[in-house]
């Protein structure tokens, strides 16, 4: 089997595992999200550093996605503002708590925390702070990764806690250690990352199940239409008018 085919099949295999093994937590998480949207609350989503940020971007201002999504896209965590800087900030205790303060995440809200490793300071502070606020939490993470990393690893939160132990609902994305899937003869490191696909699939499964639940309750949820499709701008204007002052990144 050639390398590209093998990589594609490996990634598809992990995606199939999510579909086979994580439907129950996805449905449980969707109930929380559907409740918050039915109550006219925002769904808060944060990817706590590096490429995990893409998981939050995937469901924000997204064609076919829910409108009432407050993506916490902090400049300090974005690779665009410095990759090394992003790593340093995601390991800074207290940063995640400050972000939740700024975005007014509060009691009975829902916060989705996306992070493959689920151990850095920003991730754990978000989970701990959300718990103190009485906020419902959903973790999009790889359980095996955080369980495998030893205490005292440089990227760990000072508490040594794992995201999967702190949130109300865990959806396991199955990302393997190191993220990269392929071992290539003559190359010292594995190559071919997978976490972005797995996070995006998980987020879309959760969104779809939420939309289905809302429809089942007799609610036609607000969904973005592509601005590049016929009628897209006109369809989105009512959503922009409703949420522009409520969602900071709009």
N, C-alpha and C positions, 0 to 999 in steps of 0.2 A: 504494500500500500504506500502511495506517495505521501510526502510530508503534509501537503496542504489538505488532502483528503482526510488523513488521520487526525489532524488538528480540528477540522470541521466536525468530524464524528465524535471526537472527545468532548468538544463544547456542546454538541447536541445531546450527548449522553447525560451531561450534567443538567442541561435544561429539562430533559425528560425526567430526571430524578426529582427536580422541583415539582413538576406536574404530578408525579406519582406519589410523592411523599409529603408535600406541603399544602395540599388542598384544605385540610382542616384548619390549620392556623391562618391561611389566607382568608377563608370564610369567616373565621372569628375576627380577624382584623377588619374585614370589610364591614362587619356589623358596627364596629366602633366608628369607622369613617362615615358610613351611611347615617348613623345617628347624629354625628356632628354636623353634617351637611343639612340634614332634615331640620336641625335646630338653628339653621342660618349662621353657623360658626364656620371659621376658616379651618382647613386642614393644614397644619404646620409640617413641613418636611425639611430635614437638614441632612446633607451629606458631609460628614465631619472630617474633611481633609482629602487632599489628593484627588484621585479619580472617583472616589465615592461621591463627590459633589455632583457628578454626572447623573447619579441616581435621583437626586432632587430635581435637577434640570429636566429630566425625562418626563416628569409629570407637571411641569410648570409651563403655562402658556403654550400648551401642546395640542396640536390638532388631534381631535378625537379624545381629548382628556378633560377631566373635570376643571371647571373654572375656579371654584373657591379654594385654591391652593396657594398658601403662603410659603414659597420656597425661601429658606434662609440661606441666601447665596452671599456669604460674607467675603469681602475682598481679601481678607487675611488668609482665608483658606483656599482661595482660587489659585490654580497653577499659573494663570495668566499674570498674576502679580508677583511671581517669583516662586519657583518650585521648591527650593530649599527653604525659603521663608514659610511656605505652606506647611512643610514638615515641622519646622520649629514651632509654629503657632498651634498646630494640632496637638502638640505635646505640652502646651502651656496650661497648667492648672488654672481654673477660674474663667478661662476664655468662653467656654460653652455656656456657663451660667450667665455671663454678661450678654451673650447673644439672645438667650431666651428672655432676659429682661428687656432688651431693646425691642424685641418683636412681640412683647406683651403676651407671651405664652402663659396661660393661667388655668385655674381650676376648671375641670371638665372639658378642656380642650383635648385634641388628639395631636400627638407629635410622632412622626415617623423619623427614626434615626437610621441612616444608611451608612454602614461601614463594614467592609469585608472582615477586618481583623477584630473589631469591636473591643479594643483595649486602650486606645490612646486617651489622653487627658480630656480633650474636647468631647469625645464620644461619651465617656463615663460621666463627666460633669453634666452633660445634657440629660442623661438618664437619671442621675441622682437629683438634679434640680427639678426636673419634671415631676418626679415622685413627690418631692416636698410640696410642690404646688397643687397636687391633686390632679395632675394631668395624666390622661391615658397615653400609654406609650407602646409603640410597635417597633421592633428591631428587625432590620433587614441586614443579615450578617451571616457569616460562616461559623457555625458552632465549633466545628473541629479545629479551626484555626486558633480561636482564643483559648480553647482547652489545651492545645498542644504547646503554646508558647509559655516558657517558664516564668515564674515570679522573678521580678527584678529585671526583666527585659527592658531595654532603654525606652521603648515606645509605650510601655505600660503606664496607666494612671498610678499615682502614688498609693492608692488604696489597693492595687492589684486586682480589682474587680473586673468581671467580664460583662459585656453588654447583655448577653443572653440570660444572665441571672438577675437583671435589674428591670427589664421591661415586662409589660403585661402580656404581650404576644410576641413570640419569636418566629420569624420566617427564615429558615435555614437555606442559604443560597448555595451551599455545597462547595464553595471556593476552596481549592486545595492549597496547602502550604506553598507560599511563594507566588501564587496566582498563575504563574506560567505553566503551560501544560506539556510542552514538547521538549524531549531530550534529543539533541541532534549530535551525531557522531562528530568528534573533533571540536565541539563547542563546550566550554566549561560550565556554562549556566543554561538552565532551561529557558525557553523562549515561548512566546505566544500566550498573552494574558487572556483571562476569561471573565474576570469579575464584572466588567462593564456590561457584557451581554446578560449575565445572570441577574445583576441588579435591575437592569431594564426590563427583562422578562417578568421578574417578580413584581415590580411596580405596576406594570401594565395588567398583570393578572389581578392584582389587588384593585386597581381602578375599574376594570371590567366587572368584577364581582360586586363592587360597590354600586356601580350604575345599574346592574341587574336588580339588586336589592331595592334601590330607590324606585325603580319602575314597578317592582312588585308591590311597593307601598302606595302606588298611585302618584308618584312624584316624577315629573319629567326634569331630570337634573340639568343644570347649565353645563354645556360642553362646547369647547372651542372648535370652530371650523377653521380650516387652513385659510390664512389671509391670501394665499396664492390661488385659491380655487374660486370659481365663479360665485359671486355673492358672499364671499368670505368676510370682507371688510364690513359689509352691512350687517351680517349676522352677528358679528362680534361687538358691534358698537354698544348694544344694550348691556353686554357683560362688562365692557370697559367702564361704562357709565356707573354701573352698580358697584364695581370692585376696585376702581382705580385708587380711591382714597383709603381703602381697607388693606390692600396688598401692597407692601412697600416697594417691591421690585417692578410692579406695573408702572 
